[in-house]
Amino acid sequence: MHVLKCTSCDLLLHEIPLAPKHNAYCPQCGSPVIHRKFFSFSAEWALSLAALALFFPAQYFALLSINLLGVNLTTTVTSGSLTLMSSYPFVGGLVLFCTTVTPLLFILSIIACNLALSLKRPKMLFFSTSVIEKVKHWVMVDIFLVSLAVACFKIQEYAIITFTPALISFVFLQIILGALLSHVSAKNYWEAYRPSHFHLPQKIATPLNQILTCEHCGLTQERDRQHCVRCNAKLEYRAFQSIQKTWASLITALIFLFPANLYSISVLISNGKKMEDTIFSGVASLIKEDMYGIAIIIFTASIIVPVAKIVSLFYLLICIHLKIKTRKKERMRLYRFVRWIGKWSMMDLCVIAIMVSLIERGNLLDFTPGPGAIAFGLVVIFTMISAESLDSRLIWDKNE
């Protein structure tokens, strides 16, 4: 009987027959061990082509227009980011990267994976699946869509809002991308290219650390080489310097958390009067204006989520260093949750980009980001890097 090794906790398992479109989960940590495709490759191909067709009208045509002081203004996905590039290039570049560059790379990589399978090109398949695994956590079309709704609520007192047909394209793009993000897996492409049963070890080797599972393609194999026999990725028993990278990025995020909350994140000029808002004062202003729902969303995404991520990762790292043996399954759930919620902190920066593109009327009415936006962007980046750097198998290592 073939053996498998969970890539999240290193538990050794026996492979069992699995019905189509059914998944198998590790009994120890709950992570998926075998992830059967819900969509066929032809369906993924069709969805990726549909997403590509929707991408350009969704990105470059106006999503909505407003009538502000008798002037019609419009916003696209990229307009606010490009406007910010002149004065706040880091903030503008970050929003542009997450809402335009990574979605396009993700779509093109899926198309390239299907072409690589058809043409039997392993190097092309390796490059394409590597891009998918690296950029999928940075695809934030869903966050921009929610941010658009938040921005509409914030500017409704200043202008009349009109939605355009391009918004429909953007919504459908998000639906398709959501489906692809949930089901596309590098391991499934490699399984289709070269099935694992040709390589799986037939019996459990001793010692246990002589069996490895490739992080990239998921193939379980004997630990007798430096590179995977199927995809040629470098094999590592544990991610190189995982603890050091996690600590470094986490401490950096903690340092920038203070200026992100102390300095103004946005500046609104109304009738020549300059009003600077930090994250906290912005939430307080929304509460005063009876926008409780928007205030809760911003407070959660911009304050609770970054702090919760930093505290949770500190807790996980301390448990690893202290070699705590209990409640490992709960810590694994916490780790998966931290990875999932991380990108939602980008909402505030997306709202700023949208507001910049819609409210720009000189000294009469103007909106710009504040210095706190740069620090907040760095907090988002480093907390996400920290979560991705942590090797979850360290949580389960036996330290007797």
Secondary structure, DSSP 4 states (H G I P E B T S, - for coil): --EEE-TTT--EEE-----TT-EEE-TTT--EEEE--SS-HHHHHHHHHHHHHHHHHHHHS-SEEEEETTEEEEE-TTHHHHHHHHH-HHHHHHHHIIIIIHHHHHHHHHHHHHHHHHHT-HHHHHHHHHHHHHHGGG--HHHHHHHHHHHHHHHTTTSEEEE-THHHHHHHHHHHHHHHHHH--HHHHHHHHS-GGGT--SS--SSGGGEEE-TTT--EEES-SSB-TTT-PBP-SS-TTHHHHHHHHHHHHHHHHHHHHHS-SEEEEETTEEEEE-HHHHHHHHHHTT-HHHHHHHHIIIIIHHHHHHHHHHHHHHHHHHT--S-HHHHHHHHHHHHHHGGGGGHHHHHHHHHHHH-B-TTSEEEEE-HHHHHHHHHHHHHHHHHHHS-THHHH----
